[in-house]
Amino acid sequence: MGIQKNLLQSPLFRHGQSILSAGVVVAIAVFVIDDEFIRNLMLLFAAVEVIVTPRILKRVAEEQTGTNWHPRSRDRSITRCPP
């Protein structure tokens, strides 16, 4: 039996999941919502979703595998966390 890769480690999954959920929000905003302010707010939320969610999922994947870097560190290389 081979090593099973964590789904969160795949960039395709991380970005695809955020694009899919943002697409649902955009579709609802465009086809259902009549209020212009609410529509623009939903479109802004969808844009933030596409930018932020892959980063959060990447950090979760790094924490699960034990490869994590400290956010305040000057050295951005990935180091092993102690068990």
N, C-alpha and C positions, 0 to 999 in steps of 0.2 A: 504494500500500500504506500503510495507516494505522499509527499507533504502537501496538505491542502492549504492553498493560499487564501488569506483573509480577503473578503470582498472589499473591505475598506482600503486595502492597499492598492487597488486598481484605480488609476486615474480616470479610466473610462467610466467606471461605476460612479465615482465621486462626482464628476462633472455631469454625467448623464442624469443622475438622480436630481441634481439641482436644476438642470435645464428642464427636465420633465415637470417638476413641481412648479417652477416659474411659468412654464407654458400653460399649466392649468389656471394659474392666477391671472395670466394675461388674457386667456380665453374668456374667463368669467368677467374680467374688467371690460373687455371690448364688447361682448355679446349680451351681457346681462345688466350691467350697471349703467344707469342713466345719468347719475350725478357726476359732473365733470371733476369735482374735487376728489371724490372717492375713487373715481377711475384713475386719476393721476397718482393718488396715494398708493393704490394697488400696483400700478406699473412701477413705481419707485420701489415698493417692497419686492417685486419680482426681480428687479435689477440687483438689489442688495442680496437677494437669495442666490443669484447666479455667481456673485463675487465671493460671498462669505462662506456659504455652505461647504464648498470643496475644501477650503482651508480648515474648517472645523473638523470635517471628516478625516482629513489627513493627520491632524494632531491626535485624533482618537486612535487612528490606526497605528501611529507611532507609539502611543502609550500602551497599546495592547501588545505590540511586538517587543517593547522594551528599548527601542531606539528612539531617543528623545533628546532634544537639546534645550537648554535653558533659554527662555526668551530674552533675558538681559545679558546673556553671554556675548562677548565680542566674536568669539569663534563660533561660526554657524555650522560647523561640521557635526555630523551625527555621532553621538557617543552612546555607549551602553550604560543604562541605568543600573544601579545595584539592585539585586533581587529583594 
